[in-house]
Amino acid sequence: MSSFLYHHCCATLCTSKPTFPPKLGYFRKNTRFMRVIPQCSSKIPPHIEFLDQQKKRRFSVKECAISIALAVGLITGTPALPWESNAQASTSPVLSDLAVLISGPPIKDPGALLRYALPIDNKAIREVQKPLEDITESLKVAGLKALDSVERNLKQASRAFKNGKSVIVSGLAESKKEHGIEMLDKLEAGMGELQQIVEDRNRDGVAPKQKELLQYVGNVEEDMVDGFPYDVPEEYRNMPLLKGRAAVDMKVKVKDNPNVEQCIFHIVLDGYNAPVTAGNFVDLVERHFYDGMEIQRADGFVVQTGDPEGPAEGFIDPSTEKPRTIPLEIMVEGEKVPFYGATLEELGLYKAQTKLPFNAFGTMAMAREEFENNSGSSQVFWLLKESELTPSNANILDGRYAVFGYVTENEDFLADLKVGDVIESIQVVSGLDNLVNPTYKIAG
């Protein structure tokens, strides 16, 4: 009961029934696991399944070249073909001040990706955010020497805060201004506390304080969003929609593993950039659709679940006795509304950057049938592996699948999950009031 990656000559993340052998990874960090010790695993190539004859279609030369490169690369680890350099985009997004601020190495931290994905335009707060995030790179320097770089980062952030505070305050939504100012006061005080940590040469105290400061920054930025920023297209307006953000905790019971018993994955769902996809998922969570369901694919590339028992490959709404499907939904940098029903490649937007990219370990997205863009339903997956085919900021999955959230706590332990492990529960822990048109309340 797993969904698979390969159909015909095209490699995709699609809905289907065959099961794949598990392949675990090597990722470790301190989490809420009950017991954790290191372990390793062998690498088993993903199985290849061929599309049923009824689903075959003609390919263009370019499509086949891309597909073959992707399939070969996932099996052998060889690089993908440089198709993107030969592609011509029909439109070219204009570089903004934000693009200049975040240029450089790709952002892989899920918290940072979520902050930059907020629909705000306040350069002053971004100029505080960026040097605080850069502390992570500074801490890669060995020993106490790192603290010199941390201090430079902090001075830059403090200077930006002082110079831009009035602009930041003016950017707060009126209904959230009081809370935003409270967060700014805590941010200012926290930066003073971090300065003392640096002066005390307490390297171990830097990262926890940095995390706290960035949480304040994120809260301030969320307080700048005044309502939901656009109208969802009329044909999707009556579906469950997440108009804002929500967070869920996914508790997984690990079977047949003496080293790991249980883990809680904290996931932030972004309805600002994927309201239909995130709304559909939250609605299913409130129906307890995923409770008791097994992990159905875990091959070192993705972890996937959501395929119900029986012939259906998605959610059957008991009130209508019909499958519920949702459209492919992708928000692009520089756009105010997501694109629906088409991949960015089909739209000719080969170089467009998605607002929610497959950059972070634990990126959460909606699976679908290979040749049917609007066939997403209940099957979801989390990306694990970064390779030649899935490099951050140049990802072959970007623009083809709807990303709608990131695992922000315990994400590395996704690599330890295997087929047969059980999702004990998924619970909404915040943001349920942002769900509109819920169907889980309907009788039946």
N, C-alpha and C positions, 0 to 999 in steps of 0.2 A: 504494500500500500504506500508506495513512495512515488514521488514525481521525479522525472528524469531530465537530463540535460541534452541528450542527443536525439534528433529526429532526422532521418534521411542524411543529407550532407550538411545540414545546418545545425549548429550547436546552440541550444537554447535552454532556458529554464522553463519547463512546460509542465502542464498538469497531465498526469497519467497514473497507471496502476502498478507497473512493475517495480520490484524492490531491488535495491542495490546493496552490495556488501559495504559495511562501514569502513571508513578509514579515519583514524583519529590523528590529532595533531600534537603539538609539543608545547602548548602555551600555558604559562603559570603566573599567578600572582596571588596576593592575599585577598581572600574573599570571605563570604559567609558560608562556605562549605563547612560541613560538620567535621570532615577529616580530609586532609589533602597531603599526598606525598607525590614526588615526581614519578612519571611513567612515560614510556615511549611506545611507539607503534610502528608497524610496517606500512608501507605505501602500496595500496591496491589501486590500479587504474580504474577510473569510472567505467561502468558497463556502457556499451553502445547499443541503443535500440533503434530500429528502423520504423519510420512512419508507415502507418497503414496505407495501402494503395489509394484509398479514397481521399486521403489528405495530401497527396503529392500535388505539387504545382511546378510550373516552369520557373527557373531561376535565371536571372541575368548573369552575365559573366562576372560582374563585380560581386554579386551576392554569393555566388559559388566560391569565388576566391576567398572572400572573407570567411565564409562558413567552413571551408576546408582548413584554412589556417587556424581557425578557432578550435576545431575538433582535434587537429593534429597537435596544436599547442597544449591543449588540456591533457592530452595523453603523454606527450613526450617532453613537454616543458620548453619547446622551441618557440622563438618569438613569432608573433603574428605578422602577417604581411603588412607593409607600410601603405595600406590602402588610403589612410586618411590624408596622406600628403598629396595624393592625386585627386582627391575629391574637391569639388568646388561648391562652397556654401552659397545658397541663394541670398542669405542675409548675413550680416556680420554685426554682432552686438557691439554697441559703443562702449568703450572703456569708461568706467566711472571712477570717482574718487575711491570707492570701496575696492575696486579691482586693483588700484595702485597700492592700497594699504595691505592687501593680503597677497600680493605677488610674491613669488619666491617658491620655496619648497611646498609641495601640496599639503593641505591641512588634513590630518588623519584623526585628530581627536574628535570624538563624537560631540562633546560639549561645545567645542569651538564651531563645528559645522552647524550645530543648531543655533548658536548665537548669530552667525553670519546669515543664516537662512531667514531670520526674522524680517518682516516687511517694514523696515524702518530706513530712514535716510538721515542719520545724524553722525556726521564725521567726528564730532568731538568725543563721543563715547567710544567710537571705534579706536581713536587714538589713545585712549586709556586702556582699552582691551588688549590691543596688539602687544605692547611691551610686557604686560602681565602674562600673556600666553608665551612670550619668548623666554620666560624664566625656565620653561621646560627644557629648551635647548641649552640654556646656560648651565643647568644642573647636570648635563652630560659630561662636563669637564670634571676630571677626577679631583677629589679632595676639597680642601677649603678654598682652593683657587677659584672654584666656581662662584664663590660668594661675591667676588669682585664684579663679575658679569651680572649677577643677580642685582647687585646694588645699582649698576647702570640702568638695567631694565626698570627698576623701581623708581629711580629718579626721573626717568623719561615719562613713566606713567603718572607720577605725582605732578610733574610739570604740566602735562596735558590736562590733568584733572583741574588744577588751579586755573589754567588759562581758559578752559572750556566749560567750567561748571555752569555758568549762566546759560550757555547754549544747550547744555544737557538738560537743565531744568525746564527750559522753554520747550524742549521736545517731548516732555512727558504729557501723556493724555490727561485731560483735565480731571477725569473721573478717577485716575490712578495717581495723581500728582503727590498726594500726601504719602502714600506708600513708597513712591519713587524717591522722594526726598529722604525718607527714613533709610532706604537702602544706600543712598549716596553718603549719608552721614556714617553709616557702618563701613562703607568702602573707604572713606577718608581715614577713619579711625584704624581700620585694619591695615592700611598701608603704613601708618605710623608704627603699628605693632610689628609688621614685617621688617621695617627699618631697624627696629631694636633687635630682632632675631638675627639680622645680618651683622649688626655691630657686635653681638654676643658670639659671633662665629658659630652659630648653631645651624649647621647645614641641614640636619634632620628635621628642623622645624619649618623649613622653607616651603616644601611641597604642600603640606596640609594647609598652611596659611594662604598659599597661592590658590588652592582649590576653593577656599572660602571666599577670597576676594573675587574670583571669577564667577562664583555663584551670585554675589551681589551685583556684579556687572550684568549678568544675564537677567536678573530680576529687574534691574533698571531698564534694560532694553525691552523686556516684555511690557513694562509699564508705559513704553512709548507707543505701543500699538493701540490705536483707538478704534475698537470694534473690528469686525471682519472686513478686510480691505477691498473685496470685489464681490460681484454677483456670480454665483455658479451658473453655468448655462442652463437654460430652462429645462432641457430634456433630462437633466440629472438633479434638478432642484428639489424633487420630492423624495430622493433617496436619503438614507441616513448620512448626515454630513457632520464632520467634526470641524466646527468653526473656531479654530484656535488650537490649543495643544492639550494633550492628556498624557498621563503616565500610567503604566501598568506594571505589575509585578508578576512574573511568570515563574512559578515554582515547579521545578522538575525533579522527579524521583529517578535516580540513576539505578539501573538494575545490573546485577552481575558484575559489580565493580567494588571490591573491598576497600578501595582508597577514597571513594566519593559516594556519598549517600544522597545528598540533596543540595540543591542550589536555587537561589532566587535571582533571576535576571531582571533588572530594572530597565524598562524600555520607555523612551519618550517618543510619542507619536505626534507628527507635525501636520495638523490640519490646515495650517496657513498655506502650505504648498501642495497638499494632497488631501483636500477635504473629503472627497468621495471615497478614496481608498482607505484613509484612516477612519472615517465614519463607519464604513462597512465593517472594519475590523472591530472597532469598539462595540458596535451593535452585536456582533457575534460573541464577543467576550461576555457581554451582559446576558446573552442567552446560554452561557456556559458551554458553548459549542466545543471549545478546545479542552475542557476539563476531562481528564481521563484518556485523552488521545495520545497515541505513541508518536515519538519521533520517527519519521518515515524515510528519511534520507540523511545520511551523515557520512560524507565521503572525503572530508578534508577540504573540499571546495565550498560547499554550502551545507547548512542544516535546514531541513525542510519538514513541514507538517501541514495538516489541514485537509487531508483527503479522507472523507468520511467512509465508514464501512458501507458496503453495497456497491452497486454499479455507478452511482453518481460520483462525479469527481469534484463536486462543490456543494455549497449549501442549498438545500431544498427548503424553501420557506413553508412551514406547515400551514400558514394561513392561506396560502395560494396553491400549495402543492406543486410549485414550479421552481426551477433553479433561479437563484438570484446571481446575476453577473454584473460586473461593473466595468467601466471603460478604462483603457490605458490612460493614465493621467500623469503628465510630466510638466513641471514648472521650470522655465529657463531663465537664467540671469538676464535682466533687462526687460522681462515681460511682467505684466501685472496680473495675468490670468493663465492658468495652466493650459497646455495643449491637450486635447482629448482625441482618442481614437486613432492616433498615428504615432509611429516612432519618429524620432528626430531625423533619422536617415531618410525615411519616407517623405519628410517635410523638406529635405534638402539642407537641414541645419547641421551639417557635419561637424562644425567647430563650435557649436553652441555649448555653453556650460550649464549643466543642470543645477538647480538650487539645492537639491539633495543628492549629492553624488555618491557613488559606490567607493568612497575613500576610506571609511572607517571599518575596522574589524567589527563585525556585528551589525553592518548595515542591513536594515529590514526592508523587504520588498515583496510585491505580489507576484506569484507565479501565474502563468496563463498558458493557453494552448499556443502552439508555435505560430500558426498562420492566422490566428484570430485575436486581434489586438484587444478586443472588448470582451474577453472571455474570463477575466479574473473573477474569482468567487471567494473561496475560503483558504486556498493553499498559499502559504507564505514561506519565505526562506530568508535565511541570514547568511550573508557572505562571510567566508572565513579567509580565503587564500588570496594573497596578493602575488601576482605572477606577471610574466610578460604580457599576458592577456588581460590582466585586470590591474594595471598600474593606476595609482591615484592620479586624478585629474586628466587621465587619458584612457578611460575605462570603456571597454567594448560593450559592457552592460549598460552604461549610462545612456539614457535616451531610448532604451528598449524595454525597460521594466520600470514599474512605478515604485520608487522608494517612498516610504512614508514614515520612517522612524529609525532610531538608532538605539542599540543596547548601550546604556551608559554606566552600568555597574555589573561586574562579573562577566563582561563580554568575552574575555579570553577563554573562559571555561566552556564556551560554546564548542570549542574544538574537542572537548572531552565527551560530548554527547555522542550516542550511537543509536542505531536503529533499535527500537524496542524500549528505549527509555521513555518514561511516562510523564506527560504534563499533568501534574496533580491539579493545578488550577492556574488561571490567569485572572487577576483582579484589577479593576481600575482603581487607582489610589489617588488620582487627582484629575481634574478637568472633565469629569462626566457631564457637568453642566454646559459644556461646549458642544455636546452632541445634540443635534436637532433632527427631527423626523425619526426618532427611534422606533424600530418595529418590534423590539423585544417585549414591549409593553402590550402589544396586541394579543388578544386571546388566541390560543391555538398555536 
